């Protein structure tokens, strides 16, 4: 229709144009003109719609700019806020696990009780099955007897349909067989009712009784027993002697597990559960209270805690050279005894830490001395050490603020690459510092003050106490003097050590009073590598003056000197 109207309008326009050439131009009808105009009007709104859509799209551009500006103004949460959020989420998961008692694994099932119950159940089931089979066989036998009697009464009156029904396939169900046989017997008896009605009635009644299922084959009566579950109390779990979720100390411990797993809450929860389980299996709480064995005196030479670092962390030293003792580590049993003793020491040191706040010093500095350490040939020993290190990493996470490896031999570098492969956390690897024999003392003193370092590791012992240790450098082929003042009569004691030795040492007292004479306390003598590493001395001062110590370094290498002193009033005056 639309095409025909368009064609008509076109014809009308054509006629109008021809009329213009012959006659006076006639006014164009409004309908004829409006038809094409209408199409133009339709096209105009489409253009307008396109223009409006483009305008809206242009308007939407500044909106996006506003959104980007707003996105730039969003402030990312600080690491402290992320840490606090992760801790709260971790605490909720721990609380849920405590409510569900997930830290205690279920008790292993008792095999004997289960087997007896299964045997009793199997016996009862077998008896029920035998009874059902007997009851199913009875109606079939009754039906067969009835069929024989019906054949004797009227064998000729059976219909072919009944024969076909009697020859049904054996795959039909037992219930269908019983129904079909019952119908056959009833029909046969009904056909022979004229001969002996009483017999047929009795047969029908017998067939009905035989087909009906006995009471024993009915559906078993299910006795429902409702067990009222007792309310489960939340589990109480303590770790390192601190109950979980009891106070702020628990937060400090949970933060250690979060940091060990890069603040992945679910992985931290799994690690915490494994640690609690490991502590229960190894009876850590009982191990802490146990008395040390006979080997403790030998073990204390290998691992011991001594002093603090410059930040206040407790320092634990390990001497791998002591592992050369074949008597202690001759078999696995003694190695396991050492491991138990080492765990006991670690647990005691951990329980002595302050967990009251995250700012407290709740970690250690570990110093491992590889001087005279066993070679790579003792593979079993190194495997044991690796296993012990792995246990401490898994069950004492983030308890090492720094690990210093001193006197590291050249062969340890390839072992370190293998040893480092078992440390999965880059955070742990960043705490490890390796130093050879020539740099060991300087490495220790970078983190630990000399007065806190044992003598065997290059520091000064606490035998005389006194002020903090002073460090000095003796240049090559030069002399260095140390002055220890004494303002009144007293006993002046000092302690001195030259790292690397191979220098000349002497001391004398120089009074400040005019006319007094100098007193030689120690004559100049050579200090070799085999001499005592720490030089101690004392002098009873009767008048004000000073002790002057001279160190002469004639080598081509600079030497580091550590010294300290103290004064005490004289009791003999």
GUFIZA-911886 format. One record per residue (C-alpha): residue number from 1; residue in one letter; chain; y, z, x. Coordinates in steps of 0.001 Angstrom, whole numbers, plus 524288, in hexadecimal, padded with zeros to 5 digits. Layout:
REM GUFIZA-911886
NUM/A/A/Y/Z/X .
...
END
This chain:
REM GUFIZA-911886
1/X/A/80000/80000/80000 .
2/X/A/80972/8034F/80ADF .
3/X/A/806F0/7F5F9/8112F .
4/X/A/8095A/7EEBC/8046B .
5/X/A/8162C/7F5C2/8020A .
6/X/A/81A5B/7F2DC/80FEA .
7/X/A/816D9/7E476/80DF1 .
8/X/A/81E92/7E3ED/80142 .
9/X/A/82A79/7E9C4/8078F .
10/X/A/8297E/7DFDB/8126A .
11/X/A/828CF/7D4A8/80883 .
12/X/A/8347E/7D9DC/80160 .
13/X/A/83C3E/7DA74/80DDC .
14/X/A/83858/7CC8F/81130 .
15/X/A/83D05/7C7A1/80404 .
16/X/A/849CB/7CEBC/805B7 .
17/X/A/84C2F/7C806/812A0 .
18/X/A/8498B/7BA90/80CF4 .
19/X/A/852CB/7BD9B/801CB .
20/X/A/85D69/7C09C/80B93 .
21/X/A/85CCD/7B2AE/810B8 .
22/X/A/85D87/7ABE3/80338 .
23/X/A/86518/7B4F3/7FA75 .
24/X/A/86E2D/7C04D/7FB7C .
25/X/A/8676D/7CBA2/801F4 .
26/X/A/86231/7D4B8/7F7AF .
27/X/A/86298/7E376/7F966 .
28/X/A/8561E/7E879/7FF28 .
29/X/A/84F09/7F19F/7F606 .
30/X/A/84F0F/7FFB9/7FA04 .
31/X/A/8405E/800B8/7F928 .
32/X/A/83E81/7F50F/8022B .
33/X/A/847DF/7FA7F/80C25 .
34/X/A/84352/8085A/80B3C .
35/X/A/83542/804E1/80E3F .
36/X/A/837AA/8012B/81C75 .
37/X/A/8422F/80B87/81DA0 .
38/X/A/83855/81588/81955 .
39/X/A/82F99/811C7/82494 .
40/X/A/83B01/81323/82DE0 .
41/X/A/83E25/8205F/82823 .
42/X/A/83034/82456/82A7D .
43/X/A/8312F/82000/8388A .
44/X/A/83DD9/8276A/83A8F .
45/X/A/8380A/834CA/8378F .
46/X/A/82CE9/831EC/840DD .
47/X/A/836BE/82F83/84BA2 .
48/X/A/83E09/83B97/84797 .
49/X/A/83179/8435D/847F9 .
50/X/A/82EA8/83E4F/855A4 .
51/X/A/83C6D/841B1/859E3 .
52/X/A/83B5F/84F38/853F9 .
53/X/A/82E13/85168/85A77 .
54/X/A/833C6/84D2B/86785 .
55/X/A/83F4C/8561A/8654A .
56/X/A/83645/86159/86225 .
57/X/A/82E56/85E56/86E43 .
58/X/A/83AE4/85E69/87644 .
59/X/A/83EA9/86B33/86FD8 .
60/X/A/83167/870E5/8733F .
61/X/A/833BE/86E72/881BC .
62/X/A/83DD6/87948/8835C .
63/X/A/834A5/8825B/87C18 .
64/X/A/82A7C/8803F/886A3 .
65/X/A/834C2/882EF/890E0 .
66/X/A/837DE/88FB6/88A20 .
67/X/A/82969/8932A/88A15 .
68/X/A/8283E/8908B/8989D .
69/X/A/8340F/898D9/89B2E .
70/X/A/82E10/8A3E9/8935A .
71/X/A/8212E/8A266/89AC3 .
72/X/A/8286B/8A39A/8A794 .
73/X/A/82E34/8B075/8A30F .
74/X/A/820C4/8B690/8A0CB .
75/X/A/81E6A/8C160/8AACE .
76/X/A/810C5/8C1F5/8B085 .
77/X/A/80A92/8CF6D/8B0A3 .
78/X/A/80AEF/8D699/8BD8F .
79/X/A/7FE74/8D9CD/8C513 .
80/X/A/80022/8E806/8C12E .
81/X/A/8006A/8E449/8B2CC .
82/X/A/7F46D/8DB91/8B438 .
83/X/A/7ED6C/8E67F/8BB66 .
84/X/A/7F0EA/8F03A/8B0BD .
85/X/A/7EC58/8E6E8/8A615 .
86/X/A/7DF65/8E462/8AD09 .
87/X/A/7DD72/8F2F7/8AEDC .
88/X/A/7DF73/8F5BB/8A060 .
89/X/A/7D5E2/8EB02/89CB2 .
90/X/A/7CC20/8F022/8A6A1 .
91/X/A/7CD59/8FDF2/8A150 .
92/X/A/7CA83/8F91A/89381 .
93/X/A/7BE27/8F253/89821 .
94/X/A/7B9F0/8FE71/89F92 .
95/X/A/7BC80/906F9/8939E .
96/X/A/7B46C/8FDC5/88B2B .
97/X/A/7A96B/8FDE9/89528 .
98/X/A/7A9A1/90CCC/8956F .
99/X/A/7A905/90D60/88695 .
100/X/A/79D4C/90445/88699 .
101/X/A/79715/90B8C/8920F .
102/X/A/795D4/8FF04/899D5 .
103/X/A/796BA/905E8/8A70D .
104/X/A/78971/90C27/8A4D9 .
105/X/A/77E77/90211/8A451 .
106/X/A/77446/903FB/8998B .
107/X/A/7683C/90B96/89D4A .
108/X/A/75C73/9032A/8A0D6 .
109/X/A/752A8/901D6/89592 .
110/X/A/74647/90A00/895ED .
111/X/A/73B1C/90065/89738 .
112/X/A/73028/909B6/892FC .
113/X/A/73634/90D3F/885D2 .
114/X/A/738F0/8FF24/882C6 .
115/X/A/72B28/8FAC8/885BD .
116/X/A/72549/90553/87CF2 .
117/X/A/72E4E/9019E/871CF .
118/X/A/72AF2/8F34E/87385 .
119/X/A/71C67/8F640/8736C .
120/X/A/71D8B/8FE4E/866F4 .
121/X/A/7259D/8F3A4/86077 .
122/X/A/71BD9/8E924/86481 .
123/X/A/7107E/8F106/85F3A .
124/X/A/71723/8F31D/8520E .
125/X/A/71ABD/8E4AF/85163 .
126/X/A/70CB3/8E0C5/85475 .
127/X/A/70753/8E984/849C3 .
128/X/A/710EE/8E400/83FDE .
129/X/A/70D43/8D608/8439F .
130/X/A/6FE9D/8D8B0/84221 .
131/X/A/700CF/8DEEA/834CE .
132/X/A/708F4/8D346/83062 .
133/X/A/6FE6A/8C9CE/834E2 .
134/X/A/6F3DB/8D135/82D8D .
135/X/A/6FC0F/8D1A7/82127 .
136/X/A/6FEE6/8C309/82240 .
137/X/A/6F07D/8BFF5/823E6 .
138/X/A/6EC80/8C7A5/817B9 .
139/X/A/6F36F/8BF34/80D62 .
140/X/A/6EE42/8B2C5/813D3 .
141/X/A/6E045/8B7B7/812C0 .
142/X/A/6E269/8BB8C/80487 .
143/X/A/6E7B4/8AE13/80160 .
144/X/A/6DC08/8A79A/807DD .
145/X/A/6D2A0/8AFC8/7FFCD .
146/X/A/6D9D2/8AC39/7F354 .
147/X/A/6D971/89DE3/7F6F2 .
148/X/A/6CAC5/89E81/7F88A .
149/X/A/6C908/8A4FB/7EB4D .
150/X/A/6D1BB/89AF2/7E4BA .
151/X/A/6C9D4/88FF6/7EAC7 .
152/X/A/6BD8D/895D0/7E544 .
153/X/A/6C380/8967E/7D7AC .
154/X/A/6C9AF/8890E/7D66D .
155/X/A/6C80A/88032/7E247 .
156/X/A/6C962/87393/7DA80 .
157/X/A/6D656/876EA/7D3EF .
158/X/A/6DE5D/877A7/7E059 .
159/X/A/6E8DC/86D58/7E0F4 .
160/X/A/6EBE9/8647D/7EC4A .
161/X/A/6F99A/86A53/7ECFB .
162/X/A/6F3B1/877A7/7EF40 .
163/X/A/6EB41/87205/7FA2E .
164/X/A/6F708/86C20/800B4 .
165/X/A/6FDFF/87904/7FF8E .
166/X/A/6F244/8800F/8054A .
167/X/A/6F262/8768E/810D8 .
168/X/A/7004A/87A14/814D0 .
169/X/A/70308/879B6/82379 .
170/X/A/70065/885EC/82B4C .
171/X/A/70E59/88628/83062 .
172/X/A/71392/88C18/823A2 .
173/X/A/71799/89A4C/8241F .
174/X/A/70E78/8A54B/82042 .
175/X/A/716A6/8A901/81472 .
176/X/A/7162A/89AFD/80EFD .
177/X/A/7075F/89AAE/810CA .
178/X/A/705C6/8A719/8091D .
179/X/A/70E45/8A208/7FDE8 .
180/X/A/7072F/894D8/7FD5A .
181/X/A/6F9DA/89B45/7FDB2 .
182/X/A/6FDEF/8A4AD/7F2FE .
183/X/A/70245/8996B/7EA3F .
184/X/A/6F58E/8921C/7ECDC .
185/X/A/6ED49/89D9F/7E923 .
186/X/A/6F523/8A048/7DCDB .
187/X/A/6F409/89222/7D84E .
188/X/A/6E589/891AE/7DB08 .
189/X/A/6E34A/89E08/7D398 .
190/X/A/6EB99/8994D/7C875 .
191/X/A/6E352/88CD5/7C755 .
192/X/A/6D702/89512/7C673 .
193/X/A/6DC65/89E91/7BC8A .
194/X/A/6D461/898AC/7B162 .
195/X/A/6C79E/89C79/7B7C0 .
196/X/A/6CACB/8AA62/7BB5A .
197/X/A/6D869/8AF47/7B834 .
198/X/A/6D674/8BCF0/7BD39 .
199/X/A/6D20B/8B846/7CA7C .
200/X/A/6DDD0/8AF66/7CC09 .
201/X/A/6E73E/8BA2B/7C86E .
202/X/A/6E118/8C356/7D245 .
203/X/A/6E149/8B8A5/7DC9C .
204/X/A/6EFA3/8B5F2/7D9EA .
205/X/A/6F2CD/8C44F/7DAFE .
206/X/A/6EB3A/8C533/7E7B9 .
207/X/A/6F23C/8B944/7ED0F .
208/X/A/6FF5A/8BEE1/7E995 .
209/X/A/6FC21/8CBB2/7F015 .
210/X/A/6F73F/8C4D7/7FC48 .
211/X/A/7035B/8BC48/7FD7E .
212/X/A/70D65/8C718/7FBE6 .
213/X/A/7111F/8CCC4/80927 .
214/X/A/70CA5/8DAAE/80B8B .
215/X/A/7164C/8E5B6/80D04 .
216/X/A/713C0/8E6BF/81B9B .
217/X/A/7183A/8D899/81DDB .
218/X/A/7254A/8DAFF/81757 .
219/X/A/731DF/8DAFF/81F37 .
220/X/A/73261/8E6D6/82862 .
221/X/A/73B80/8F195/8248B .
222/X/A/74669/8F2B3/82E93 .
223/X/A/74AFF/9007D/830C4 .
224/X/A/7590E/90077/83571 .
225/X/A/75CD9/90B35/83EC3 .
226/X/A/76B2E/90D58/841B8 .
227/X/A/76E19/91326/84EF5 .
228/X/A/77AFF/91A1F/84F94 .
229/X/A/7810F/91716/85CE4 .
230/X/A/7871F/9229D/86385 .
231/X/A/79544/920C6/86800 .
232/X/A/79595/91C92/87649 .
233/X/A/79E99/924A1/87EB3 .
234/X/A/7A6A3/91D83/8890D .
235/X/A/7A073/91D65/8966E .
236/X/A/7A66A/92594/8A157 .
237/X/A/7A695/91E81/8AE5F .
238/X/A/7AC64/9235E/8BB23 .
239/X/A/7AE67/91B5D/8C76B .
240/X/A/7B28C/920E8/8D4A4 .
241/X/A/7B35F/92E08/8CDC6 .
242/X/A/7BD92/9290A/8C407 .
243/X/A/7BA0E/927CC/8B571 .
244/X/A/7BD5C/91A7B/8AFE3 .
245/X/A/7C8EE/919D3/8A679 .
246/X/A/7CBC1/92859/8A7B8 .
247/X/A/7D88E/9283C/8AF49 .
248/X/A/7E121/92018/8B860 .
249/X/A/7D754/920F0/8C367 .
250/X/A/7CE57/9181D/8BB9E .
251/X/A/7D90B/90DAB/8BAF3 .
252/X/A/7D9F0/90D55/8C9C9 .
253/X/A/7CB43/90B27/8CADC .
254/X/A/7CAF9/900B7/8C04A .
255/X/A/7D5EB/8F970/8C747 .
256/X/A/7CD44/8F890/8D34D .
257/X/A/7C2B2/8F191/8CB90 .
258/X/A/7CCE2/8E87C/8C586 .
259/X/A/7D284/8E4D1/8D2D3 .
260/X/A/7C4DE/8E280/8D840 .
261/X/A/7C2A5/8D852/8CD83 .
262/X/A/7D048/8D255/8CDBF .
263/X/A/7D3CE/8D90C/8C0DC .
264/X/A/7C8EF/8D22C/8B95C .
265/X/A/7C649/8DCE0/8AF81 .
266/X/A/7B876/8D933/8AB5C .
267/X/A/7B3E5/8D764/8B964 .
268/X/A/7B9F7/8E479/8BCFB .
269/X/A/7B296/8EAF8/8B1C8 .
270/X/A/7A5CA/8E51B/8B689 .
271/X/A/7A8A6/8E9FD/8C448 .
272/X/A/7ABB2/8F799/8BF16 .
273/X/A/79EED/8F815/8B769 .
274/X/A/7972C/8F3B3/8C351 .
275/X/A/79DB2/8FE1F/8CBA7 .
276/X/A/79AB0/908D6/8C1D4 .
277/X/A/78C96/90435/8C126 .
278/X/A/78B9C/903D1/8D01A .
279/X/A/790D1/911A7/8D0FF .
280/X/A/786CA/91673/8C725 .
281/X/A/77B80/90F8D/8CDE6 .
282/X/A/77F52/91521/8DB41 .
283/X/A/782E2/92299/8D5A8 .
284/X/A/7900C/922D6/8DC77 .
285/X/A/7947E/92F88/8D611 .
286/X/A/78872/93670/8DB39 .
287/X/A/789CA/92FF5/8E879 .
288/X/A/79778/9358A/8EA5A .
289/X/A/79297/94369/8E864 .
290/X/A/786C3/94185/8F12D .
291/X/A/7869B/947AE/8FEBA .
292/X/A/7875B/93F1E/90AB4 .
293/X/A/77AB0/93CE2/911F4 .
294/X/A/7776D/93E93/9203A .
295/X/A/77C4D/930FC/92365 .
296/X/A/78A1C/9341F/91EAB .
297/X/A/78ED0/937FD/92C49 .
298/X/A/78A8E/92AC4/9318F .
299/X/A/79006/9235F/925ED .
300/X/A/79D67/929E3/92798 .
301/X/A/79EC9/92330/934C7 .
302/X/A/79E0C/91618/92DF6 .
303/X/A/7A6B9/91832/9221B .
304/X/A/7B126/92295/9203A .
305/X/A/7BE6F/92492/919D3 .
306/X/A/7C9E3/92814/9228E .
307/X/A/7D876/928B6/91FDE .
308/X/A/7E0F3/91FCF/917A1 .
309/X/A/7E83E/9131B/919D0 .
310/X/A/7F6FD/91188/919C6 .
311/X/A/7F6F6/9107D/90ADA .
312/X/A/7EE72/91C74/908A4 .
313/X/A/7E12C/9160A/90618 .
314/X/A/7D51D/91CF3/90B4D .
315/X/A/7CED5/915B7/916C0 .
316/X/A/7C007/91425/917EF .
317/X/A/7BA74/90FC6/92507 .
318/X/A/7AD71/908DE/92732 .
319/X/A/7A79C/90724/934BC .
320/X/A/79D8E/8FC3F/934E9 .
321/X/A/79A23/8FF3B/9430D .
322/X/A/792AB/90B37/93E69 .
323/X/A/78940/90243/93744 .
324/X/A/782EA/8FF93/9446E .
325/X/A/77BDF/90C97/942FD .
326/X/A/76DD6/90858/940AB .
327/X/A/7691C/915D2/93CF5 .
328/X/A/771E6/916A1/9311C .
329/X/A/76FCF/908CB/92C2E .
330/X/A/761B0/90681/92FD3 .
331/X/A/75D39/903E5/921D6 .
332/X/A/76226/9011F/91421 .
333/X/A/76083/90F24/90FB5 .
334/X/A/76A88/913FD/91982 .
335/X/A/773A3/908E0/9160A .
336/X/A/772EC/90CD5/907BF .
337/X/A/775BB/91AF7/90B8C .
338/X/A/781CF/9165D/912A4 .
339/X/A/785FD/90E5B/906E3 .
340/X/A/7848E/91A18/8FDDD .
341/X/A/78C56/9226E/90762 .
342/X/A/796C2/917D8/90833 .
343/X/A/797D4/91735/8F956 .
344/X/A/798D8/92606/8F8FB .
345/X/A/7A412/925B3/902BD .
346/X/A/7AADE/91ADE/8FB35 .
347/X/A/7A998/92224/8EE4C .
348/X/A/7AEF7/92EBD/8F41D .
349/X/A/7BA97/9278C/8F9E9 .
350/X/A/7BD1C/9208D/8ECFB .
351/X/A/7BCCB/92D21/8E535 .
352/X/A/7C6C9/93307/8EE85 .
353/X/A/7D0A4/9284A/8EB45 .
354/X/A/7DBF7/929C1/8E1E0 .
355/X/A/7DA4C/9217F/8D587 .
356/X/A/7E570/927F2/8CE09 .
357/X/A/7EE1B/91BD3/8CEAD .
358/X/A/7ED17/90D9D/8D331 .
359/X/A/7F6ED/9109C/8DDFB .
360/X/A/7EE1A/91AF7/8E3FD .
361/X/A/7E670/917D4/8F049 .
362/X/A/7D960/91515/8E9E6 .
363/X/A/7D36F/90C1C/8F431 .
364/X/A/7CF3A/90C15/90272 .
365/X/A/7D181/90526/90F4B .
366/X/A/7C48D/9015B/9159E .
367/X/A/7C39C/8FF9D/92466 .
368/X/A/7B716/8F93E/92966 .
369/X/A/7B4B8/8FA12/9380E .
370/X/A/7ABD7/8EF5C/93D7D .
371/X/A/7AB6A/8F444/94B7C .
372/X/A/79D43/8F3B5/95047 .
373/X/A/79901/8EF30/942B9 .
374/X/A/78B23/8E9C7/9413F .
375/X/A/789C7/8DB51/943C6 .
376/X/A/78682/8D0DB/939EA .
377/X/A/77839/8D205/93DC1 .
378/X/A/776DE/8DE3F/93565 .
379/X/A/776E2/8D697/928E0 .
380/X/A/770AC/8E129/92083 .
381/X/A/77B41/8EADC/92451 .
382/X/A/78650/8E17B/9211A .
383/X/A/77FF3/8DE34/91418 .
384/X/A/77FA6/8ECB3/91123 .
385/X/A/78E15/8EDE9/914A3 .
386/X/A/7916A/8E26A/90BE3 .
387/X/A/789D1/8E879/900AD .
388/X/A/790F0/8F556/9027D .
389/X/A/79E31/8EE93/902C6 .
390/X/A/79AB9/8E720/8F659 .
391/X/A/7971B/8F3B9/8EF54 .
392/X/A/7A41A/8F9EA/8F2E6 .
393/X/A/7ABA2/8EDF1/8EE73 .
394/X/A/7A4B8/8ED7A/8E156 .
395/X/A/7A51F/8FC06/8DE46 .
396/X/A/7B185/900A1/8E53A .
397/X/A/7BB04/8F596/8E215 .
398/X/A/7C8BD/8F542/8E7AA .
399/X/A/7C6C3/90189/8EFC5 .
400/X/A/7CA82/8FA79/8FC53 .
401/X/A/7D8EE/8F84B/8FE87 .
402/X/A/7D61B/8F292/90C01 .
403/X/A/7CA44/8EFDD/914C2 .
404/X/A/7CC3F/8EF8A/9237D .
405/X/A/7C19A/8E9AF/92C2E .
406/X/A/7C417/8EDAA/93A4E .
407/X/A/7BD5E/8EA55/94733 .
408/X/A/7B7D0/8DE3B/940C2 .
409/X/A/7AF3F/8D678/94A6D .
410/X/A/7AF6E/8C7C7/94B70 .
411/X/A/7A25C/8C628/94487 .
412/X/A/7A770/8CCEE/93854 .
413/X/A/7AFD9/8C15E/9342A .
414/X/A/7A484/8B917/92EC4 .
415/X/A/79EBF/8C555/928C8 .
416/X/A/7ABD5/8C833/92269 .
417/X/A/7AB7D/8BAFB/91BC3 .
418/X/A/79E26/8BE53/91623 .
419/X/A/7A215/8CC4E/9136B .
420/X/A/7AE60/8C7CE/90C70 .
421/X/A/7A68B/8BF20/90361 .
422/X/A/7A122/8CB0E/8FC5A .
423/X/A/7AEFA/8CF99/8F973 .
424/X/A/7B271/8C7B9/8ED7F .
425/X/A/7C020/8CCDE/8EB8D .
426/X/A/7CB3B/8C6D2/8F385 .
427/X/A/7D26B/8D38B/8F0EE .
428/X/A/7C852/8DAB6/8F940 .
429/X/A/7C894/8D096/90420 .
430/X/A/7D75A/8D1DE/9050B .
431/X/A/7D5C6/8E041/908B3 .
432/X/A/7CD21/8DD90/9148E .
433/X/A/7D2F2/8DD80/9225A .
434/X/A/7CB0F/8D9EA/92E76 .
435/X/A/7CEC3/8DDC9/93C5A .
436/X/A/7C80F/8DBFA/9497A .
437/X/A/7C6A8/8E6BA/953BF .
438/X/A/7D3FB/8E41E/959EF .
439/X/A/7DB4C/8E4AE/94CF3 .
440/X/A/7D3DA/8EF7B/945F3 .
441/X/A/7DCF6/8FADB/94931 .
442/X/A/7E938/8F350/9459F .
443/X/A/7E2D3/8EF0A/938DE .
444/X/A/7DF61/8FCFE/93534 .
445/X/A/7ECD5/90249/938BC .
446/X/A/7F308/8F7F1/93027 .
447/X/A/7ED78/8FEB6/92432 .
448/X/A/7E9F7/90C67/92915 .
449/X/A/7F282/91578/93121 .
450/X/A/7ECC0/918CA/93E88 .
451/X/A/7EC49/9274E/93B96 .
452/X/A/7E34E/92442/93024 .
453/X/A/7D9FD/91BBB/9380A .
454/X/A/7CE36/92216/93EB5 .
455/X/A/7CD98/921AA/94D6F .
456/X/A/7C1A3/918CA/94D91 .
457/X/A/7C966/90E78/94635 .
458/X/A/7D54F/90EC3/94F12 .
459/X/A/7DD53/91973/94899 .
460/X/A/7E034/927C4/94B54 .
461/X/A/7D836/932C4/945B2 .
462/X/A/7DDDB/93E6D/93E94 .
463/X/A/7D987/947FE/9490C .
464/X/A/7E721/94CEA/94C79 .
465/X/A/7EE77/9485F/94070 .
466/X/A/7FD06/947A2/942A7 .
467/X/A/806D7/93D6D/93EDE .
468/X/A/803E3/92F67/93BA6 .
469/X/A/7FF6A/92669/94673 .
470/X/A/8096A/91E88/94E05 .
471/X/A/80615/910D4/9528A .
472/X/A/80B9F/90A83/95EC0 .
473/X/A/80943/8FDF1/96671 .
474/X/A/807AA/8FDD9/9753C .
475/X/A/80B95/8F09D/97AA9 .
476/X/A/80370/8E9C7/98512 .
477/X/A/80626/8EE70/9930D .
478/X/A/80F4C/8F92B/98E1C .
479/X/A/81059/907D0/98C99 .
480/X/A/812C4/90F58/9801B .
481/X/A/816F5/91DAC/97F12 .
482/X/A/81521/926F3/97394 .
483/X/A/81D8E/93334/97265 .
484/X/A/818D9/93F11/96A9C .
485/X/A/823F7/94918/9694D .
486/X/A/82236/957F2/96951 .
487/X/A/82E7E/95FCD/9660D .
488/X/A/82892/96D4E/96813 .
489/X/A/81CCD/97438/96D90 .
490/X/A/810E0/96ED2/966AF .
491/X/A/803E5/96804/9685F .
492/X/A/80591/95951/9679D .
493/X/A/7F987/95115/96486 .
494/X/A/7F87F/94270/963F4 .
495/X/A/7EEAF/937B3/960C4 .
496/X/A/7EF7E/92A01/9664F .
497/X/A/7E7C7/91D72/9660C .
498/X/A/7E99A/91054/96CC9 .
499/X/A/7E2D6/90517/96600 .
500/X/A/7DBC6/8FCE5/96FFE .
501/X/A/7DD5D/90754/97A8C .
502/X/A/7DDDE/90236/98891 .
503/X/A/7EAA9/90965/98B4E .
504/X/A/7EF62/914C6/993D3 .
505/X/A/7F31D/9217E/98D14 .
506/X/A/7FABF/92D76/991D3 .
507/X/A/8029D/938EF/98C16 .
508/X/A/80C4E/94318/99139 .
509/X/A/8157C/94D8A/98BCD .
510/X/A/82418/94C23/98EA4 .
511/X/A/82C54/95834/98B51 .
512/X/A/83A65/956EA/986D9 .
513/X/A/83F19/96310/98E35 .
514/X/A/845FC/96011/99AF7 .
515/X/A/83ECE/96435/9A708 .
516/X/A/8316F/963D9/9A078 .
517/X/A/82672/95BA4/9A60F .
518/X/A/81E39/95120/99FAA .
519/X/A/81018/954AE/99D0C .
520/X/A/80541/94A82/99E07 .
521/X/A/7FC59/94C0C/9925C .
522/X/A/7F346/9404D/994D1 .
523/X/A/7F2DB/93845/9A10D .
524/X/A/7F30B/929A5/99FA2 .
525/X/A/7E565/9249A/99CEF .
526/X/A/7DF1F/9180E/99899 .
527/X/A/7DA58/91715/98A99 .
528/X/A/7CEFB/90DC0/98998 .
529/X/A/7C792/90862/97E04 .
530/X/A/7BCA5/91225/98013 .
531/X/A/7C5A3/91E02/97FA8 .
532/X/A/7C879/9261B/973C0 .
533/X/A/7D025/91DCC/96A1F .
534/X/A/7D936/92917/96696 .
535/X/A/7E069/93106/970C8 .
536/X/A/7E421/93EC6/96CE8 .
537/X/A/7EC5B/94891/97458 .
538/X/A/7F418/95525/972E4 .
539/X/A/7FE0F/95CE6/97AEF .
540/X/A/803C0/96A8C/97983 .
541/X/A/81261/96906/97A14 .
542/X/A/819FE/974F4/97F13 .
543/X/A/827A1/96EF7/97E78 .
544/X/A/82E40/963C6/9774D .
545/X/A/82A93/95664/97C5D .
546/X/A/82207/94A9F/97980 .
547/X/A/814D5/944B6/97CA7 .
548/X/A/81618/93714/9827F .
549/X/A/809F9/92E4F/9818B .
550/X/A/809AE/921EC/989B8 .
551/X/A/800F5/91634/986B3 .
552/X/A/80049/90B88/990E6 .
553/X/A/7FAC6/8FE76/98C37 .
554/X/A/7F7D8/8F58F/997B1 .
555/X/A/7F024/8EB9D/98FB9 .
556/X/A/7F503/8DEC3/98A3C .
557/X/A/7F2DD/8E315/97C1D .
558/X/A/7FB35/8EC0A/973F8 .
559/X/A/7F578/8F8FA/96F9D .
560/X/A/7F77D/900F7/96359 .
561/X/A/7F969/90F9A/964C5 .
562/X/A/7F753/9197F/959DF .
563/X/A/7FBD3/92783/95B9E .
564/X/A/8000B/933D5/95482 .
565/X/A/802C1/9420B/957F4 .
566/X/A/80573/94F97/95264 .
567/X/A/80AF1/95C91/9570E .
568/X/A/80633/96A78/95457 .
569/X/A/80CCB/97766/957A7 .
570/X/A/8069E/97E5D/96343 .
571/X/A/7FF24/98AA5/95FC7 .
572/X/A/7FE3B/98FCA/96DC8 .
573/X/A/80CDC/9926F/96F4D .
END
